[in-house]
Amino acid sequence: MINFFKKKYNQHKEVANNFAWRSLQIFGKQGIIFIIFIICAKLLSRYDFGIYNYALAVIFFLVMFGDFGISTAASKYVAEYNLTDKSKLKAVLFNSGLIILGITVFIAILNYYFGDYFLKDKSVYVLYLLPLLFFAPMTSLYDGIYRGLKRFKQLAILTSIVGLISTFLVFFFINNYGLRGALIFQDIFYGALFLVLAIGYGEFEVKFDKSVLREVGLYSFIYGVAVFGNYLFNRFGILIMGHYGYINEIATYQLLDKFFLVLVLPFTMLGQVVAPNFTEMIVRKEYSKIHSKLQSYTYVFILAGLTLGTVAYVLTPSIVKLFFNNYYNELFFQILPFSIIILITNIWAATIDAGILIPSGFAGLMAKFYTVLGIVSCVLGWWLTVKIGYMGVVYSFAISNIVMVLGLRFFFFRKIYHLKNNLILR
């Protein structure tokens, strides 16, 4: 038995080591964000906690446009250029950063003129988070570059240092300044992370390259459309709930959502770790290998999703009752089954989307599918909310996730199958 596991480890040594470092890095970043979330849930009133989540939902909706897939595109092309063109590799950071800076300035101007109109009395809370418009996409860009170069160890160490220091500061800010402290600390954390990653990378070269700008920019736009579509059917409903004043309901849904995102994280991390490998496979046109791995990944994650979903459904009520008793009510039990459905479908999708589909260059397929699904989901969520209240959004989230994972997987399988067969026929 020991020899069996040793053999398996040796076969997948690079992936296993990179996954371990990626896990540490995610804990350093997402761990501190989750700690902030937990402290806010404990120290803030349920209404203030709802406002905190609503403000974050708004700002990360804007951040999505600031990044718009650039970090993921950068990771793909860094891995590709590292094999094909070293001169372009050094130009990725500067040219991608230019795109982020331009979009950030544009979004900030729009927010200045129209923020009060759309957000009304809650616009002041979003103002505290405006620095994230630049810091969040830039940290994601560096994250993508480090991943593309498989520098998972360095990325993990640098992120963990920032996370460890932040852990000692976060309680002070929230305990002393409440909701404002929680919002401001987000800026401090992302700003510090950006600075440390920039210093750690060090290979900054001011080199305007039209081809890099075009290639990274085009693929980031395509993937950005996919991210926007994903946001529409996965997150926009929070803004709908906020618009209709369901602040306490937002707090309960977000509490469950954050817990279950922790369970999805390992699957997302695995996808990010294997992503450079699949970029290399697609460059070498190893379609049969990709198709085989796609099949095996699908079987494994269907089983993993159903297993974890069942365990979460059984244990979550006890955990919430023990640590967040004020959320243990009828509202919690109404939302829980649908949050479990979302958890299961996210597990099914996370590794394959992040690890195979996107790095293989099929973001366009995702963009088309997610955009249509996102628009339909928004209309459905809004209509159901008007008709039956806040649960309308929850229903739309669950339905859209089921359609997402089944529909996109079908089309992706078909694409890879055709590529494999066409190569054989040649």
C-alpha atoms as one frame of an Amber mdcrd trajectory, in Angstrom:
protein
   0.000   0.000   0.000   2.837   2.397   0.882   4.556   1.611  -2.404   1.298
   2.273  -4.271   0.934   5.776  -2.812   4.632   6.438  -3.330   4.307   5.472
  -6.986   1.261   7.713  -7.429   3.076  10.599  -5.760   6.096  10.189  -8.042
   3.788  10.164 -11.083   2.151  13.427 -10.053   4.962  14.963  -7.994   4.943
  18.385  -9.660   1.160  18.745  -9.428   1.143  17.563  -5.793   3.897  19.965
  -4.737   2.380  22.894  -6.597  -1.037  22.088  -5.133   0.443  22.119  -1.619
   2.030  25.533  -2.199  -1.136  26.826  -3.858  -3.137  25.685  -0.831  -0.845
  27.656   1.461  -1.112  30.706  -0.801  -4.903  30.546  -0.931  -5.022  30.240
   2.845  -2.839  33.339   3.098  -5.186  35.337   0.863  -8.658  33.829   1.032
  -8.059  32.722   4.614  -7.660  36.292   5.846 -10.670  37.388   3.785 -12.676
  34.581   5.388 -11.429  35.591   8.844 -12.586  39.161   8.173 -15.931  37.749
   7.105 -16.292  35.625  10.267 -15.301  38.487  12.588 -17.791  40.767  10.832
 -20.532  38.160  11.223 -19.778  37.939  14.955 -19.197  41.621  15.789 -21.553
  43.483  13.462 -25.309  43.576  13.718 -27.091  41.483  11.133 -28.137  44.662
   9.275 -24.563  46.072   9.208 -23.304  42.661   8.107 -25.804  42.761   5.257
 -24.582  46.253   4.292 -20.963  44.985   4.389 -21.795  42.154   1.974 -23.862
  44.427  -0.252 -21.007  46.977  -0.514 -18.531  44.196  -1.341 -20.922  42.785
  -3.944 -21.094  46.212  -5.607 -17.353  46.888  -5.550 -16.403  43.443  -6.819
 -18.983  43.858  -9.550 -16.963  46.933 -10.594 -13.636  45.147  -9.985 -14.788
  42.460 -12.387 -14.674  45.063 -15.162 -11.271  46.314 -13.989  -9.833  42.822
 -14.288 -12.204  41.507 -16.957 -10.290  38.290 -17.354  -6.841  39.876 -17.710
  -5.272  37.864 -14.876  -6.488  34.554 -16.326  -5.429  35.536 -19.854  -2.019
  36.569 -18.505  -1.615  33.168 -16.819  -2.435  31.399 -20.093  -0.083  33.460
 -22.241   2.741  33.459 -19.687   2.700  29.636 -19.818   2.535  29.771 -23.630
   5.236  32.443 -24.098   7.465  30.579 -21.665   7.500  27.771 -24.256   7.409
  29.778 -27.491   8.663  33.373 -27.069  10.708  34.544 -24.074  10.797  38.173
 -25.297   7.008  38.441 -25.100   7.035  36.903 -21.631   8.635  39.977 -20.059
   6.143  42.301 -21.760   3.031  40.692 -20.232   3.037  42.568 -16.906   3.417
  46.105 -18.274   0.944  45.732 -21.127  -1.655  43.959 -18.996  -1.195  46.578
 -16.273  -1.894  49.330 -18.807  -5.233  47.745 -19.639  -6.169  47.474 -15.949
  -5.155  51.066 -15.223  -7.173  52.434 -18.128 -10.308  50.505 -17.179  -9.909
  51.428 -13.491  -9.772  55.169 -14.222 -12.837  54.896 -16.465 -14.835  52.990
 -13.824 -13.813  55.437 -11.068 -15.066  58.368 -13.172 -18.390  56.618 -13.825
 -18.785  55.878 -10.116 -18.071  59.515  -9.246 -20.860  60.777 -11.483 -23.470
  58.019 -11.164 -22.725  56.196  -7.890 -25.100  58.258  -5.740 -27.935  57.829
  -8.231 -27.805  54.016  -8.287 -26.662  53.272  -4.733 -28.409  56.139  -2.935
 -27.673  56.138   0.825 -25.397  53.087   0.531 -22.951  54.813  -1.850 -20.851
  56.081   1.079 -19.945  52.490   2.007 -18.779  51.753  -1.530 -16.537  54.841
  -1.457 -14.478  53.242   1.312 -13.699  50.378  -1.084 -12.748  52.376  -4.204
  -8.979  51.601  -3.911  -9.890  47.980  -4.624 -10.716  48.999  -8.189  -6.965
  49.031  -8.815  -5.447  46.842  -6.101  -7.740  43.801  -6.555  -7.223  43.305
 -10.328  -3.497  44.028 -10.035  -3.023  41.383  -7.340  -4.984  38.985  -9.562
  -2.702  39.870 -12.485   0.415  39.079 -10.462  -1.271  35.899  -9.235  -1.887
  34.849 -12.829   1.703  35.557 -13.874   3.164  33.613 -10.936   0.825  30.691
 -11.743   1.697  30.720 -15.425   5.383  30.451 -14.527   4.574  27.740 -11.941
   6.133  29.871  -9.201   3.627  28.541  -6.685   6.127  28.327  -3.831   7.180
  31.976  -4.018   3.578  33.105  -4.454   2.535  31.088  -1.395   5.297  32.457
   0.841   4.719  36.105  -0.093   0.938  35.872   0.258   1.178  34.038   3.563
   3.436  36.730   5.025   0.857  39.404   4.202  -1.945  37.198   5.495  -0.182
  36.434   8.763   0.494  40.089   9.515  -3.047  41.034   8.546  -4.514  38.480
  10.940  -3.105  40.440  13.876  -4.547  43.735  12.584  -8.014  42.791  11.351
  -9.638  42.317  14.756  -8.367  45.724  15.908  -9.893  47.523  12.923 -13.286
  45.834  13.131 -13.543  45.909  16.921 -12.671  49.627  17.073 -14.224  51.006
  13.889 -17.012  48.543  13.150 -18.367  48.471   9.619 -16.023  51.219   8.413
 -13.024  49.378   9.832 -14.023  46.182   8.028 -14.315  48.034   4.714 -11.078
  50.016   5.085  -9.142  46.911   6.048 -10.007  45.366   2.699  -8.097  48.250
   1.049  -5.115  47.807   3.383  -4.927  44.066   2.782  -5.103  44.220  -1.027
  -2.731  47.201  -1.139  -0.113  45.383   0.948  -0.507  42.222  -1.134  -0.027
  44.153  -4.366   3.159  45.789  -3.057   4.701  42.517  -1.840   3.897  40.605
  -5.046   5.321  43.423  -7.173   8.589  43.426  -5.206   8.771  39.613  -5.269
   8.284  39.343  -9.029  10.934  41.922  -9.802  10.989  41.289 -13.563   9.282
  44.578 -14.444  10.082  45.776 -17.925   8.540  48.874 -19.494   8.030  47.539
 -22.980   5.012  48.389 -25.084   4.256  45.369 -27.258   1.292  45.542 -29.646
   1.103  41.805 -30.201   1.086  41.037 -26.458  -1.453  43.796 -25.864  -3.636
  42.403 -28.646  -3.345  38.717 -27.683  -3.722  39.147 -23.928  -6.314  41.893
 -24.340  -8.454  39.908 -26.774  -8.444  36.694 -24.743  -9.032  38.624 -21.516
 -12.016  40.331 -23.133 -13.449  36.979 -24.236 -12.925  35.459 -20.794 -14.137
  38.696 -19.186 -17.434  38.309 -21.005 -17.631  34.792 -19.549 -16.891  36.147
 -16.043 -19.557  38.810 -16.511 -22.071  36.161 -17.586 -21.092  34.055 -14.573
 -21.603  37.071 -12.322 -25.058  37.641 -13.770 -26.326  34.176 -12.898 -24.234
  33.694  -9.736 -23.936  37.076  -8.014 -26.148  39.767  -9.567 -29.103  38.492
  -7.586 -27.462  39.958  -4.455 -27.852  43.423  -5.996 -31.485  42.623  -6.805
 -32.093  41.621  -3.177 -30.387  44.804  -1.984 -32.483  46.911  -4.342 -35.664
  45.512  -2.794 -34.370  45.922   0.764 -33.715  42.280   1.624 -30.584  43.134
   3.649 -31.009  40.480   6.366 -31.681  37.871   3.692 -28.432  38.875   1.961
 -26.590  38.326   5.247 -27.949  34.776   5.634 -27.350  33.786   2.009 -23.809
  35.196   2.057 -22.992  33.405   5.299 -23.849  30.069   3.678 -22.225  31.026
   0.395 -18.902  31.883   2.056 -18.860  28.632   4.030 -19.442  26.586   0.912
 -16.910  28.541  -1.155 -14.291  27.272   1.306 -15.247  23.718   0.306 -14.976
  24.605  -3.398 -11.546  26.251  -3.015  -9.459  23.038  -3.171 -11.071  22.166
  -6.497 -10.437  25.650  -7.895  -6.834  25.504  -6.677  -6.306  22.142  -8.339
  -7.564  23.636 -11.591  -5.157  26.568 -11.315  -2.265  24.215 -10.588  -2.863
  21.941 -13.599  -3.829  24.830 -15.925  -0.289  25.459 -17.292  -0.027  21.743
 -18.126  -3.179  21.884 -20.244  -1.953  25.040 -22.001   1.167  23.067 -22.954
  -1.007  20.143 -24.133  -3.094  22.390 -26.366   0.056  23.980 -27.847   1.311
  20.462 -28.662  -2.183  19.461 -29.968  -2.511  16.539 -27.548  -6.318  16.445
 -27.894  -6.693  12.735 -27.097  -4.879  13.252 -23.809  -7.070  16.238 -22.943
 -10.231  14.280 -23.803  -9.160  11.341 -21.644  -8.386  13.566 -18.648 -11.644
  15.462 -19.146 -13.573  12.202 -18.855 -11.758  11.021 -15.732 -12.013  14.441
 -14.067 -15.767  14.491 -14.720 -16.364  11.134 -13.004 -14.190  12.011 -10.008
 -15.772  15.418  -9.367 -19.349  14.199  -9.765 -18.659  11.767  -6.921 -16.781
  14.392  -4.868 -19.572  16.951  -5.284 -22.334  14.580  -4.207 -20.303  13.356
  -1.224 -19.343  16.805   0.056 -22.823  18.158  -0.605 -24.381  15.417   1.527
 -21.904  15.974   4.375 -22.439  19.745   4.238 -26.225  19.365   4.322 -26.001
  17.213   7.461 -23.379  19.231   9.377 -24.073  22.870   8.439 -27.134  23.370
  10.699 -25.161  22.262  13.776 -22.216  24.509  12.896 -24.417  27.555  12.341
 -26.394  26.875  15.524 -23.159  26.611  17.521 -21.269  29.626  16.168 -23.922
  31.894  14.603 -27.049  31.211  16.581 -28.744  34.441  15.499 -28.787  33.073
  11.920 -30.296  29.733  12.952 -33.911  30.373  11.982 -36.581  29.627   9.377
 -34.807  31.796   6.791 -31.649  29.693   7.134 -33.527  26.427   6.523 -35.316
  27.917   3.502 -32.058  28.855   1.794 -29.876  25.866   2.843 -31.079  23.198
   0.318 -30.542  25.543  -2.630 -27.119  26.592  -1.352 -26.215  22.885  -1.260
 -27.246  22.528  -4.917 -25.001  25.468  -5.785 -22.137  23.921  -3.785 -22.406
  20.594  -5.635 -22.531  22.151  -9.100 -19.603  24.437  -8.297 -17.501  21.421
  -7.295 -18.433  19.718 -10.567 -17.328  22.775 -12.536 -14.384  24.315 -10.626
 -11.393  22.159 -11.607 -12.443  21.498 -15.195 -13.285  25.133 -15.967 -10.157
  26.607 -14.341  -7.808  23.753 -15.215  -8.841  22.573 -18.686 -11.425  24.691
 -20.475  -9.952  28.178 -19.983  -6.208  27.393 -20.332  -7.007  25.322 -23.436
  -8.266  28.464 -25.171 -12.012  27.813 -25.048 -13.013  30.921 -23.102 -15.084
  31.935 -26.136 -17.352  28.924 -25.652 -17.758  29.835 -21.989 -18.435  33.492
 -22.862 -21.278  32.665 -25.256 -22.904  30.152 -22.942 -22.556  32.218 -19.756
 -23.774  35.444 -21.357 -27.024  33.892 -22.557 -27.492  32.046 -19.270 -26.661
  35.170 -17.248 -29.215  37.350 -19.041 -31.938  34.717 -18.700 -31.047  34.226
 -15.019 -31.218  37.962 -14.254 -34.643  38.274 -15.865 -35.824  35.142 -14.057
 -34.425  36.285 -10.700 -35.938  39.752 -10.986 -39.333  38.408 -12.076 -39.431
  35.789  -9.315 -38.387  38.343  -6.698 -41.227  40.644  -7.706 -43.661  37.716
  -7.602 -42.577  35.748  -4.514 -39.881  37.782  -2.729 -36.225  37.106  -1.893
 -36.428  33.342  -2.539 -36.887  34.175  -6.207 -33.200  35.083  -6.406 -32.185
  31.912  -4.559 -34.250  29.773  -6.955 -32.676  31.483  -9.972 -29.162  30.888
  -8.570 -29.797  27.146  -8.138 -31.502  26.634 -11.507 -28.792  28.562 -13.367
 -25.979  26.575 -11.748 -27.517  23.280 -12.815 -27.950  24.501 -16.392 -24.403
  25.926 -16.326 -22.580  22.756 -15.366 -24.580  20.384 -17.575 -24.805  22.609
 -20.644 -21.238  23.888 -20.733 -19.793  20.414 -20.114 -21.807  19.005 -23.028
 -20.530  21.627 -25.480 -16.928  21.371 -24.250 -16.882  17.587 -24.566 -18.164
  17.916 -28.116 -15.454  20.470 -29.035 -12.578  18.357 -27.726 -14.033  15.196
 -29.288 -14.143  16.848 -32.739 -10.588  18.190 -32.408  -9.342  14.739 -31.415
 -11.066  13.035 -34.343  -9.955  15.647 -36.891  -6.333  15.210 -35.791  -6.603
  11.415 -36.138  -8.099  11.748 -39.637  -5.155  13.864 -40.746
